[in-house]
Amino acid sequence: MLSAGDQSDDGDEGPVTTRSVDPRELTGDRIAWLTRGLAAALPRIGIGDLLHTHPELLTEASDITVSVAQASGAAVGLLATQRLATSDGLRLTHITAQFVGERYRRLGAFAASWSHHLRAGYPDGLEDFRTLAARTCSPRMYASLRLLKRFPGVTIYPDVDRTDEEGDLARLAAELSERVSPGCEFDPATGVVKNAVRVPGLYRERLNCADPKVNEHFARHLGPQDRFLCIASIPADQIQRFTSRYFTGPS
């Protein structure tokens, strides 16, 4: 179940091991172990309700990475992605889950999990990683993708600095919304997927980011069961620089 080639990183509570999990081998006991650990590590998030109501976040993933506290053997982080192809053949990575326990974020657990995830899941290259998509109710998640605009040629959808949303990413968002949230209403002007989840109030409190404009966009447009569909498109000549900059962890 848990692969060899683990990585280690020291969190506030001691060393963390980063491991791959085969989604096809997820059993009820393994999901229960994962949920218990994450619920304890993330007390401000209703992670148990989310995974119970939406098991497809795990079962339909292509790759899963779990961060495990070495001292307790408990799961303290989860990263799950789904590789998809659009109707015109575009390959992309849909981030279905991304959580790191509050006590394990400061010293590299996030970067270490992504570094392991990329090495384990993308051994033949990063073409599928050039387009990233995520449904989120967290301003911090969107703000982290928005930072990619620092790289030349990177485009973001939706862009809260713009008053209109047109072009290839807006059309991709409409197709992707129907793919990952079938039957849900999608507003291309805001990036909001209405009633995308059946669990209201994932976060006990909204975890705002440092950008007031992003926080205001979320507060104005998102209801308790809505999700913000965001996409980042990274040029081929920037992908190695991007992954080296943000996702280099211990080997």
N, C-alpha and C positions, 0 to 999 in steps of 0.2 A: 504493500500500500504506500508506504513512505519510502521515497527513493534514496539511493546512495548519492554521494556527492553533495552532502549538506554543507551549508554555510553557517558561520557563527557570527554573532554581533552582541555586544554588551549593552543591555538596556538598564534602566534604573533598578530593576529587580534582579539583575544578573544576566548571564549569557542567554542569547536567543539563537535557536537553530532554525534555518530556513529550508523547507523540504517541499518536494513536489508530491501531489496527490493525483492519482488517475481518477477522473470523474466517473469512469465506468465501474470503478470498484467501490464507490461510496455505498456503505451499508447504513442501516438505521442506527446502529451503535456508533459508527464513525461520525455520522452527522450529529448525533446527540453529544458526543465528546467535543466536537468542534463548536457547537452552539453553547454548551456550558462554559467553555473557556472564554469564548468571545464575549458572552454576556457579563462575565466577571471582569474582563479587561476593559469593557466599554460600557460602563454603567449608565452613561447618558444617552445610549442608543438602544432602541427596542429590537436588538438583533435577533433574539429568539423568535419573536412574532414574525419578523421579516422572512427568515429562513424556513419557518414552518409553513407560512402562507405562500411563499414563492420559492419552492425547492428547485425550480428551473434555473435559478441563479447559479446553482451548483451542478445540477444534473445535465444541463444543456451547455455547460462550459466546455471549451476545448482544452484549457490548461488551468490548473489550480496550484497555487503556492500557499503554504501555511507556515506561519512563524510560531515556533513552539518554545516556551520557556524551559530551559534545561533543568532548572531546579525542581519544578513541579510537574513537568510533562504536559502542561495545559496549553491549548491553542491561545495565542495572544494576537494573531494577525491573520488576515485572509486576503488573498488576491486571486480573482477569477476573471478570465477573459474568454471571449467567444470569437473565433475567426469566421467571418462572413464574406460572401461575395454578392455584389449587387447584380441587377438584371443586365447591366452592360459590362460585367466582368471585373469591376473594381473590387479589390481585396482590402479588407479592413479589419481592425481589432476593436471589438465591442467590450468595454470594461464592465462586467456585470457586478462585481463586488470589489471594494477596496477599503479595507479597515485595518488599522494598527492600534493596539491597546494604548491608552493614554500614557502609561508609564514607560512605554517602549519606543516613543517617537523621537526622542531627543538625540540619540546617538547612532542613528543610521539604520534602524530596522526597516524603514520605508524603502530606502534606496537598496538595501541588501535584498529585500523581497523581490523588487523589480529586476535587479541584476540577475538573481537566480532564475526568475521567471523567463527572462529573455534568453538566457543560455540554454535552459531546459526546453523551452517551447518553440524557439526560433533558431534551431541549429543551422538551417540552410540559408539564413539571411533575413533581413528585416523588411522585405517588401510589404508584408501584411501589416506592418507597424507604422507605415507612412500615413495612414488615415486612422485616427483614434476617435472613438465615439463613446459616450457615457450618458446614461440617464441618472440624474441626481436631484436631490432636494437640498444639497449643501452648497452655499456660496463659496466655501473654501475649495471644493472640488472644481467648480467652474473657474475660480480665480487661478488655480494652479495650471489649468490648461491655457488660460489667457496669457500667462507668462511666456508661453512659447512664441508669442508675437515678437519677442526679442530677436528671434532667429530670422535671417533674411528669407523672404518668400513664404513664411508660414501664414496660413489663413485660418480664422476661427469663425465658427458659427454657433449661435448667433453672437454678434459683436455688440455689446451694450453701448459702444461709442457711436454706432450707426443708427439712423432712423428708418432704414429700409433694409430688407434682407432678400437679395435676389442671387441668381447665379447657380453654379454647380453645387455648392454646399447646401444651399436651401433646398434644391431638388433632391439631393441625396438624403437630407434630413426627413423629407416627406416620405420617401421610400423606406428609409430605415425605421421611422416611427411605426409604419404599418407592419413591418417585419417583427419588431421587438415588442410592440404593444398593439396587436391586431384589434381593430374595431374601436380604438380610442380616438377621440377627437384631437387633432394636432393643429396648432396655430403657428404657421411658419414665420409670422412677424415677431413672435416672442420666443419661439423654441419650446413652448410648453405643450406637453402631452397630458391631456385631461384624464383624470381617474386612471392613471397608469398602474397603480398598485392598489391592493386591497387592504393595506395596513396604513391607516392614518397615523401621523405623528411618529415617524421613525425616530426622530431626534426628540428627546425630552425638552430640549430648547434649541432654537436655531443657532447654529454655530457660524456666526458672521465672519467675514473676512475683513481685511484692512481697507478694502475699497468701498466707500459708501455708495457709489453708483451701482455696483454689483449687488450689494445688500438690498438696496431700494428696489431693484428689478425683481429680485426673488420675493420680497415682501409684497410687492404690488400684484404680481402675476400668479404666484403659486398657491394653490389650495392644499389642504392636508394630504390628499391622495394624488396630487399632480406630480409630475417630474419634468425637469428641465433637460431637454435633449441637446447636448453640446458635442461639437465635432471640431477636431483639429486636423489640418492637412499639412504635412511636412514634406518639403521638396526632397528629391532623392539625394541631392548633394549636401543636405543638412542632417540626414537621419543619423549617421554615425556620430557626428558632433553632438547632436541632441542626446542620444542615449549615453554617450560617454560623460556628458556634463551632468545629467540628472540621475542616472541609474547605475553608477559604478559603485559596487559594494565589495565586500571581502570575497576573495576567491579561495 
